[in-house]
Amino acid sequence: MSMHVFVFDIETVPDVDAGRRLYGLEGLSDAEVATVMFHQRRQETGGSDFLRLHLHRIVAISVVLRSGDHFKVWSLGTPESPESELIQRFFHGLERYTPTLVSWNGGAFDLPVLHYRSLLHGVPAPRYWELGDEDREFRWNNYLSRYHMRHTDLMDVLAAYQPRANAPLDEIATLLGLPGKMGMSGAKVWEAYQAGEIEVIRNYCETDVLNTYLIYLRFELIRGHLDPARYQAECERVRESLAREGKPHLDAFLQAWREGAPGAPA
């Protein structure tokens, strides 16, 4: 495995400020603006109300950092942190560690959203945008190229870069005996956000990033970067770390993992 692995996931809500500006909706409440945005999107797509990526605002970024003997899962900033701070903290981690970034669908969703939002807030991230001009190594392996592993989008890689072969994180996690979504989903985030349940969103994001990391360990096993004994040891490291945290949502994740499908890995 790479020296530093940084698995990440973001949760977003409609950027209602952008909606007001683009559609001339001054005077409407946030909920009303979002309703118009969703309606507009359904008109464009003929059904889906999933907003175009530049109309998302980030409300949570959760990460797993695996570095040396260290394993940690957490959400960046605090529930009160402004979006700009979450983004600054994310890119600061990249500047500090130059890790292998790991995501599920990060190439098609999380990273483009981070691009638009860092553009909006003016967040510099020279290491992330490096393509080999300052550091020659980045010419052959950088964060932006689809076929490089410095950012490993597991969904994309496992689908052999064929969009029609893409699989949902929840289903792959469930097939591997992992907890999967545990009653929450991205579709419910706006509702939870409006109810002020930012902690619920952050906790959900952390379980998503844990599912992604555990699938990544399995991926490292099949590509020969981990042997079976080391793979089991890495899974055990995660279990011990989550148990030490003593947080209800992590305990629930652990319990669901223990109850995974018979014969499931780990």
Helices and strands as residue ranges (DSSP letters): E 4-14, H 16-23, H 30-45, G 53-55, E 56-67, E 70-75, H 83-97, E 100-103, I 106-110, H 111-121, H 126-129, H 137-140, E 151-153, H 154-158, G 163-165, H 169-175, G 186-188, H 189-194, H 198-222, H 228-245, H 248-258
